[in-house]
Amino acid sequence: MVNKMSQVTSGFRFVLSVPYVYELFQKIMGAEKARKRFISDYIDGYQVKNILDIGCGPADIVEYLSDVDYYGFDISDAYINNAKLRFGERGKFYAKSIALDDLDNLPKFDLVIMHGLLHHIDDVTAAKLLGIAWEALDQAGRLVTVDGCLVEGQNPIARYLIKHDRGQNIKTEDGYRNLVSTIFDDVESKVHHQSWVPYTLCYMECRRGKGDKKGVISNAKSSPDFT
């Protein structure tokens, strides 16, 4: 069944909602190497003091962070409880969908992460969350997104795995760029082809800059509808 999150949650995909199963699956898929690459490319070398992670899951990235104030939001109680158990005081974890009101009690952020989120939600919800991310950023801040990506001529194993992902809003690189460009003017993207297990990821780095947010969040004071 595809729910309003544009996500399949039946069959084998259902067990991925269990944190320990999800973590094992991620390790098999080479997530540890991917996270280290993410840290190297988007955090090391930057003055990142605080991070907002929207759709953080079990917050596995915290294991690789140091000297950073981390705030993670996810609608899964199981994922957030697991994050609290594993990382304790190393981060602040919230079992809820982030709303614009939440920013009143949070600092401005150097970095907002949406790691594997956009392809799990519909475009209307994505636009709302992108707008919240824009508001959450410091003027010099960045949003970085990572999602499975469809590319012409990609490895057939990668294409099969991506098309059978829980998330049902998989896009091409241009599709993701068009989505984030409704909010952000300054968008850089690149596609990475993982050799083993074969997989294709689209990375986007979006800068807040000095301009105004392009899009408008409708019902901005309400949380996105993930039910």
C-alpha positions in Angstrom: 0.0 0.0 0.0 1.2 3.5 -0.9 0.3 6.0 1.9 0.5 9.8 1.8 4.2 9.6 2.3 4.6 8.0 -1.2 6.0 5.0 0.5 5.3 1.2 0.3 5.1 -0.3 3.8 3.9 -3.8 3.0 5.7 -7.1 2.7 9.5 -7.2 3.2 9.6 -3.4 3.3 7.5 -3.4 6.5 10.4 -5.0 8.5 12.6 -2.0 7.6 10.6 0.0 10.0 12.3 -2.0 12.8 15.5 0.0 13.6 17.8 -3.0 14.0 16.6 -4.6 10.7 17.0 -1.2 9.0 20.5 -0.7 10.3 21.5 -4.2 9.1 20.1 -3.6 5.7 21.9 -0.3 5.5 25.2 -1.9 6.3 24.7 -4.6 3.6 23.9 -1.8 1.2 27.2 0.0 2.0 25.7 2.8 4.0 28.7 3.2 6.3 31.0 4.1 3.3 28.3 6.4 2.0 28.0 8.2 5.3 31.8 8.7 5.5 31.7 10.1 2.0 28.9 12.5 3.1 30.9 13.7 6.1 34.0 14.2 4.0 32.2 16.1 1.2 29.7 18.2 3.1 30.8 18.5 6.7 34.6 18.3 7.0 36.2 21.5 5.9 33.1 23.6 6.8 32.4 25.4 10.0 29.5 23.3 11.0 28.4 23.9 14.6 24.8 22.7 14.5 22.9 20.3 12.3 19.2 19.8 11.7 18.4 16.4 10.4 14.8 16.2 8.9 13.7 12.6 8.6 16.7 11.4 10.6 15.5 7.8 11.0 17.7 6.1 13.8 20.2 9.0 13.4 23.0 6.7 12.3 25.1 9.7 11.2 25.6 10.8 14.8 28.1 8.0 15.2 30.4 9.9 12.8 29.9 13.4 14.2 32.0 15.3 16.8 31.7 18.7 18.3 28.4 19.4 16.7 25.0 20.2 18.2 22.6 17.7 16.4 18.8 17.9 16.3 17.0 15.0 14.6 13.3 14.8 13.7 11.5 11.7 12.6 7.9 10.5 12.7 8.9 7.0 13.8 8.8 6.5 17.6 10.8 3.3 17.1 13.6 5.1 15.2 13.8 8.0 17.7 13.7 5.7 20.7 16.6 3.7 19.2 18.5 7.0 18.5 18.1 8.1 22.1 19.2 4.7 23.4 22.3 4.6 21.2 23.4 8.2 21.4 21.9 9.7 24.5 23.2 13.2 25.1 25.1 13.4 21.8 22.0 14.8 20.1 18.4 16.0 20.6 15.8 13.7 19.1 12.2 14.4 18.4 9.5 11.9 17.5 7.4 14.2 15.4 7.2 15.8 12.0 8.9 19.1 12.1 6.7 22.2 11.8 7.5 25.9 11.3 6.6 26.6 15.0 9.4 24.3 16.1 11.9 26.7 14.8 11.0 29.2 17.5 12.8 27.0 20.0 15.7 26.0 17.9 18.9 27.8 16.8 19.7 28.8 13.3 21.5 26.0 11.5 24.7 25.8 9.5 23.5 22.6 7.9 20.1 21.0 7.3 20.1 17.4 6.2 17.4 15.5 4.3 19.1 12.1 3.8 16.9 9.7 1.9 13.7 11.7 2.6 12.5 13.4 -0.6 11.8 10.2 -2.4 9.6 9.0 0.5 7.2 12.0 0.4 4.9 13.6 -2.2 6.0 16.9 -3.8 3.5 19.0 -1.8 4.9 17.7 1.5 8.4 18.0 0.2 7.9 21.7 -0.7 6.6 22.4 2.8 9.6 20.7 4.4 12.0 22.5 2.0 10.5 25.8 3.0 11.0 24.9 6.7 14.6 24.0 6.0 15.1 27.4 4.3 13.7 29.1 7.3 15.9 27.0 9.7 19.2 27.9 8.0 21.6 30.6 8.9 22.1 33.0 6.1 25.3 31.2 5.1 23.8 27.8 5.8 23.3 24.9 3.4 20.7 22.2 2.9 22.1 18.8 1.6 19.8 16.1 0.3 20.6 12.6 -0.7 18.2 10.2 -2.6 18.2 7.2 -4.8 18.2 8.4 -8.4 17.1 7.1 -11.8 19.7 7.6 -14.5 19.6 6.4 -18.1 22.0 3.5 -18.7 22.6 2.9 -14.9 23.6 -0.5 -13.6 20.5 -2.7 -13.9 20.9 -4.0 -10.3 21.0 -0.4 -9.0 17.9 0.4 -11.1 16.0 -2.6 -9.8 16.9 -1.8 -6.2 15.9 1.8 -6.5 12.6 1.1 -8.3 11.7 -1.4 -5.5 12.6 1.1 -2.7 10.0 1.8 0.0 10.0 5.4 -1.3 7.8 5.7 -4.3 8.7 9.2 -5.4 12.0 8.4 -7.0 13.2 11.0 -9.5 15.9 11.7 -12.0 18.6 14.3 -11.1 16.7 17.0 -13.0 13.5 16.0 -11.2 15.0 16.5 -7.8 16.6 19.8 -8.9 13.3 21.0 -10.2 11.7 20.2 -6.8 14.2 21.9 -4.6 14.4 24.9 -7.0 10.9 25.8 -6.0 12.4 27.1 -2.8 16.2 27.5 -3.3 17.8 29.5 -6.0 21.4 28.2 -5.5 21.4 24.4 -6.1 24.3 22.2 -7.0 23.8 18.5 -7.7 25.8 15.5 -8.6 25.1 11.8 -9.2 27.2 9.1 -7.6 27.3 5.5 -8.8 28.1 3.1 -6.0 30.0 0.1 -7.3 29.0 -2.5 -4.8 26.2 -3.0 -3.8 25.3 -1.2 -7.1 23.3 1.9 -6.3 22.8 5.4 -7.7 22.5 8.4 -5.5 21.7 12.1 -6.2 23.4 14.6 -3.9 22.1 18.2 -3.8 23.7 21.1 -2.0 21.3 24.1 -1.7 22.4 27.4 -0.3 20.2 29.8 1.5 22.1 32.9 0.3 20.9 36.5 0.6 17.7 36.2 -1.5 14.2 35.5 -0.4 12.7 32.1 -0.3 11.1 31.4 -3.7 8.2 29.3 -2.6 5.4 29.9 -0.1 4.6 27.4 2.6 0.8 27.0 2.7 -0.6 26.4 6.2 2.9 27.1 7.4 2.1 26.8 11.0 0.9 23.2 10.6 3.0 20.1 10.5 3.2 18.2 7.1 0.6 15.5 6.9 2.4 12.1 7.1 -0.6 10.0 8.2 
